[in-house]
Amino acid sequence: MENYYTILGVSQSATHAEIKQAYKKLAMLYHPDHNPENPEAEELFKKLNEAYHVLIDPQKKAMYDYLLLQSQQPEALVQHYSQHAQQAPQRYTYRPPQPPEKPPMSHFESSVFAVLFMIYVFFLYNSVISFYSRLRYTQAEMSYTKGHYSDALYYVSSSLSADYTYWRAYAFKGILSLEQGRNPVEAISSLTKAIQYCELEHPEFFFKRGIAFSQISRRDNTRYDFDHYLSQRKATPEEMRLMADCYFYGTKDYERALEWYKKLEIIGKEDKQIVLNQLAIYEFGQKYDQAMKILDKLLAKEPQNTKFLYKKALIYMNEQKMPEACQVWKLAKSYDPQLYDATLDFFCWETETK
C-alpha cells in the first residue's frame, strides 16, 4: 500500500495547511506543462493528486490512516518477535496455585447485565451521534458567515442525517433555503419540522414560513403564520413592510396588503413604492376616488410625470369623464409627444373636430 505521506513528503501528523503547502510545491515542480515528454514526472504528478485529494478530505484521511495502520501491523509484529527471539530465555519461578474461579452468573444476573449493557451502549451511541450532529451544525454556521452557502447546506444536511430531531439544524436549513437557495418548498418543510421538534415556541419560525408560503401563493397559510407571529410579538417597520409586500406580490391578498401599507403610512415609514402599490390596489378594485387622491399627491411632487398623468386620464375615461380625461391627456402629450393611446387619441381628437 502506497504511503501518501511519503509521496507528499510530510509526516503523518501534518496539519491541513502543511499538506496543502507541500502539494502546491510538488505540483508546480512535477506539472506536465513544466516537464514535457517526461512520463515519470507525469506519473508522479498523478500520484501527488491522488495523495492530496485523500489527505485533504477529513473523512477520506481517517479511513486511509486506518488502512495504513492495518497494513503496517504485520511488519511491526515480525520486528517485535525477532527482537525478543534474540534475548536470553526467561527463568520461570514457582507460583502457588490460583484460587478457584467464581461461579458463573445466573440467568437472571446475565439478563440484568445484558440490559444494563445495552442501555449503556444506547446512551453512548446517542451521545456520539449528538456530538457529531452539533459539530456539523457549527461547521454549517461557520461556512454561512464566510459566504460559503453550498458548504453550509451540506454541513447542515449532514447534521440532520445524524440527528433527525435537531430543531436548530432544521431552522437553519429552512432559513438558508428561503434566503439563499430560493427554495420555498424546502424552507416550508424544514421550518415545519423545526416547529415540531422544538420544545419552546419560536415565533420567528412562523414568520419565515409565512414568507415561504407567500412565494408559492398559499394565501391561507401565509395569513395563519403571520397572524400567529403577530399574536406573540409586535412587528417592526421592516417586518410590516415585508408582510405587506408578501401579501401584495406573493398571494395577491390586496386587502391585507393595503392594511399594512396604511399602517406604514401612519407611522411615517411610507415611500414611493408603497404609494404606487396602494395606487395599483385601488385601480384593481376600481376605487377611483382613492386612486385619484394618490395620483394628485404624486403629481404635486412630480407635475410633469407623464406616467401619472396617463393613469389619471385613464381613470377619468373609466368614469366616463371624457372632457377631464382629454384635458389631462393633452397635458401629458405636451410633455411627451411620443405618448400614444388609441382610445384616448380617438376620443380627444373627435372632441376637437366637433
C-alpha positions in Angstrom: 0.0 0.0 0.0 1.5 3.3 -1.1 2.2 5.8 1.6 0.6 9.1 0.7 2.5 11.0 3.4 5.8 9.8 1.9 4.7 10.9 -1.6 3.9 14.4 -0.4 6.9 14.5 1.9 5.1 15.2 5.1 4.7 13.5 8.4 1.5 11.6 9.4 0.8 14.3 12.0 1.0 17.1 9.3 -1.7 19.8 9.5 -4.2 20.6 6.8 -2.2 23.7 5.9 1.1 21.7 5.7 -0.4 19.1 3.4 -1.8 21.8 1.1 1.6 23.7 1.0 3.5 20.5 0.3 1.2 19.6 -2.5 1.4 23.0 -4.2 5.2 23.0 -4.1 5.5 19.5 -5.6 2.6 20.0 -8.1 4.4 23.1 -9.5 7.6 21.1 -9.7 6.2 18.0 -11.5 3.4 19.5 -13.5 3.3 18.1 -17.1 3.5 21.6 -18.5 6.9 22.0 -16.9 8.1 18.5 -17.8 7.0 17.9 -21.4 7.7 14.4 -22.7 8.7 13.1 -19.3 6.4 10.2 -18.4 8.0 9.8 -15.0 7.1 13.3 -14.0 3.6 12.8 -15.3 3.1 9.6 -13.3 4.4 11.3 -10.1 2.1 14.2 -10.7 -0.9 11.8 -10.8 0.2 10.2 -7.5 0.6 13.6 -6.0 -3.0 14.5 -7.0 -4.3 11.2 -5.6 -2.5 11.6 -2.3 -3.6 15.2 -1.9 -7.3 14.5 -2.6 -7.3 11.7 0.0 -5.4 13.6 2.8 -7.1 16.9 2.4 -10.6 15.3 3.0 -11.1 14.6 6.7 -13.2 11.5 6.2 -11.0 10.0 3.5 -7.9 10.8 5.5 -9.3 9.0 8.6 -10.2 5.9 6.5 -6.7 5.9 4.9 -4.9 6.3 8.2 -6.8 3.2 9.5 -5.9 1.1 6.4 -2.3 2.3 6.6 -2.1 1.3 10.2 -3.5 -2.2 9.4 -1.0 -2.6 6.5 1.9 -1.8 8.8 0.9 -4.1 11.7 2.3 -7.4 10.3 5.7 -5.8 9.8 5.7 -4.4 13.3 4.9 -7.8 14.8 7.7 -9.5 12.9 10.2 -6.9 14.2 8.8 -7.3 17.7 9.2 -11.1 17.8 12.6 -11.0 16.1 13.9 -8.7 18.9 12.6 -11.0 21.6 13.9 -14.1 20.0 17.5 -12.8 20.4 17.0 -12.2 24.1 18.0 -14.8 26.7 15.3 -17.3 27.8 13.4 -16.3 30.9 13.6 -18.2 34.1 10.3 -19.4 35.5 9.7 -19.3 39.2 7.2 -21.4 41.2 3.8 -19.8 41.6 1.3 -21.1 44.1 -2.0 -22.5 42.8 -4.6 -19.9 41.9 -7.8 -19.8 44.0 -10.9 -21.3 42.4 -12.8 -19.2 39.9 -16.0 -17.5 40.8 -19.1 -19.4 39.8 -20.7 -18.1 36.6 -23.5 -15.6 36.8 -27.1 -16.9 37.0 -29.5 -16.5 34.1 -31.2 -13.6 35.9 -27.9 -11.8 36.6 -26.9 -12.3 32.9 -30.1 -10.8 31.7 -29.8 -7.8 34.0 -26.2 -7.3 32.9 -27.2 -7.6 29.2 -30.0 -5.0 29.7 -27.7 -2.6 31.5 -25.0 -3.0 28.9 -27.5 -2.3 26.1 -28.7 0.8 27.9 -25.1 2.0 28.3 -24.4 1.3 24.6 -27.6 3.1 23.6 -26.7 6.3 25.6 -23.1 6.1 24.4 -24.3 5.9 20.8 -26.7 8.7 21.2 -24.0 10.9 22.8 -21.7 10.3 19.9 -24.4 11.0 17.3 -25.5 14.1 19.2 -21.9 15.4 19.3 -21.4 14.7 15.6 -24.7 16.4 14.7 -23.8 19.6 16.8 -20.3 19.6 15.3 -21.7 19.6 11.7 -24.2 22.3 12.7 -21.3 24.5 14.0 -19.4 23.9 10.7 -22.6 25.0 8.8 -22.8 28.3 10.7 -19.1 29.0 10.2 -19.5 28.4 6.4 -22.5 30.6 6.3 -20.7 33.5 8.0 -17.9 33.1 5.3 -20.4 33.2 2.5 -20.0 29.6 1.5 -23.7 28.8 1.2 -23.4 25.4 -0.6 -21.0 24.2 2.1 -23.3 25.4 4.8 -26.2 23.5 3.2 -24.0 20.3 3.0 -23.0 20.5 6.7 -26.5 21.2 8.0 -27.8 18.3 5.9 -25.1 16.1 7.5 -26.2 17.3 10.9 -29.8 16.2 10.2 -28.6 12.9 8.8 -27.0 12.1 12.2 -29.9 13.6 14.3 -33.2 14.0 12.6 -34.7 15.7 15.6 -32.2 18.5 15.9 -34.6 21.5 15.6 -31.8 24.2 15.3 -30.5 22.4 12.1 -34.0 22.3 10.6 -34.5 26.0 11.3 -31.1 26.9 9.9 -31.8 24.8 6.8 -35.2 26.4 6.3 -33.8 30.0 6.5 -30.9 29.0 4.2 -33.3 27.5 1.7 -35.5 30.6 1.8 -32.9 33.3 1.7 -30.1 31.7 -0.4 -31.5 28.7 -2.1 -34.7 30.3 -3.3 -36.4 27.1 -2.5 -39.7 27.9 -0.6 -40.9 24.3 -0.6 -37.8 23.0 1.2 -37.9 26.1 3.5 -41.5 25.2 4.5 -40.7 21.6 5.1 -37.6 22.4 7.3 -39.3 25.2 9.3 -42.3 23.0 10.0 -40.0 20.3 11.4 -38.2 22.9 13.5 -41.5 24.0 15.0 -42.5 20.3 15.5 -39.3 19.2 17.3 -38.6 22.4 19.3 -39.9 22.3 22.9 -40.2 26.1 23.2 -42.1 28.1 20.6 -40.1 30.4 18.4 -42.4 32.9 16.7 -39.8 33.9 14.1 -40.1 30.4 12.6 -43.7 31.1 11.8 -42.8 34.5 10.3 -40.2 32.9 8.0 -42.5 30.1 7.0 -45.2 32.7 6.2 -42.8 34.3 3.7 -42.1 31.0 2.1 -45.9 30.2 1.8 -46.4 33.6 0.1 -43.8 32.7 -2.5 -45.9 29.7 -3.6 -49.2 31.8 -3.3 -50.6 29.9 -0.4 -52.9 32.7 0.9 -54.5 31.0 3.9 -51.2 29.5 5.2 -49.5 32.9 4.8 -52.2 34.6 6.8 -52.1 32.0 9.5 -48.4 32.2 10.1 -48.2 36.0 10.0 -51.2 36.2 12.4 -49.6 33.7 14.7 -46.4 35.6 14.7 -48.2 38.9 15.5 -50.0 37.2 18.4 -46.6 36.6 20.0 -44.6 39.7 19.0 -45.1 43.2 17.8 -43.9 43.7 14.2 -41.1 46.1 13.4 -41.5 48.5 10.5 -39.2 46.3 8.4 -41.4 43.3 9.1 -44.6 45.2 8.4 -43.2 46.2 5.0 -42.1 42.6 4.3 -45.6 41.3 5.2 -47.3 43.9 3.1 -45.1 43.0 0.1 -45.7 39.3 0.6 -49.5 39.9 0.5 -49.2 42.2 -2.5 -46.7 40.4 -4.7 -47.0 36.8 -3.4 -50.6 35.9 -2.5 -52.3 38.8 -4.3 -54.1 39.4 -1.0 -54.7 43.1 -1.7 -56.9 43.7 1.3 -54.2 42.6 3.8 -51.5 44.4 1.8 -53.4 47.7 1.8 -54.0 47.3 5.6 -50.2 47.1 6.2 -49.3 49.8 3.7 -51.7 52.2 5.5 -50.1 51.3 8.9 -46.7 52.1 7.5 -48.1 55.4 6.2 -49.4 56.2 9.7 -46.0 55.6 11.4 -44.2 57.6 8.8 -42.4 54.8 7.0 -44.1 55.4 3.7 -42.0 55.6 0.4 -42.8 56.0 -3.2 -43.2 52.3 -3.9 -45.7 51.9 -1.1 -47.7 54.7 -2.6 -47.6 53.1 -6.1 -48.6 49.7 -4.7 -51.6 51.3 -3.0 -52.5 53.0 -6.3 -52.4 49.7 -8.1 -54.7 48.1 -5.4 -57.2 50.9 -5.8 -57.1 50.7 -9.6 -57.6 46.9 -9.5 -60.5 47.3 -7.1 -62.0 50.2 -9.2 -61.9 52.5 -6.3 -61.2 55.5 -8.4 -61.7 58.2 -5.8 -58.9 56.8 -3.6 -56.7 56.3 -6.7 -57.3 59.8 -7.8 -56.2 61.2 -4.3 -53.0 59.3 -4.6 -52.3 60.5 -8.1 -52.9 64.1 -7.0 -50.4 63.6 -4.2 -47.8 62.2 -6.6 -48.4 64.9 -9.2 -48.0 67.6 -6.6 -44.4 66.4 -6.2 -43.8 65.5 -9.9 -46.2 67.6 -12.0 -44.6 66.6 -15.3 -44.6 62.9 -14.7 -46.3 61.6 -17.8 -46.9 58.1 -16.3 -49.0 59.6 -13.5 -50.8 61.9 -15.9 -51.6 58.9 -18.2 -53.1 57.0 -15.3 -55.2 60.0 -14.3 -56.5 60.3 -17.8 -57.4 56.6 -17.9 -59.3 56.9 -14.5 -61.3 59.8 -15.9 -62.1 57.8 -19.0 -63.2 54.8 -16.9 -65.5 57.2 -15.0 -66.8 58.4 -18.4 -65.5 61.9 -17.8 -64.1 62.5 -21.2 -63.5 66.3 -21.1 -61.4 65.9 -18.0 -59.7 62.9 -19.5 -58.8 64.7 -22.7 -57.5 67.7 -20.7 -55.1 65.6 -18.7 -54.1 63.5 -21.8 -53.3 66.7 -23.8 -51.2 67.9 -20.9 -49.3 64.6 -20.8 -48.7 64.7 -24.5 -47.4 68.3 -24.3 -44.6 66.9 -22.1 -44.0 63.8 -24.2 -45.4 64.0 -27.8 -44.5 60.3 -28.3 -47.2 59.1 -26.0 -49.9 57.1 -27.7 -53.2 55.6 -26.6 -55.7 54.6 -29.3 -58.8 55.2 -27.3 -57.7 58.5 -25.7 -56.3 59.8 -29.0 -59.5 58.8 -30.8 -62.0 60.4 -28.4 -59.9 63.5 -27.7 -59.4 64.1 -31.5 -63.1 63.6 -32.1 -63.9 66.1 -29.4 -61.6 68.7 -31.1 -63.2 68.2 -34.5 -66.6 68.7 -33.1 
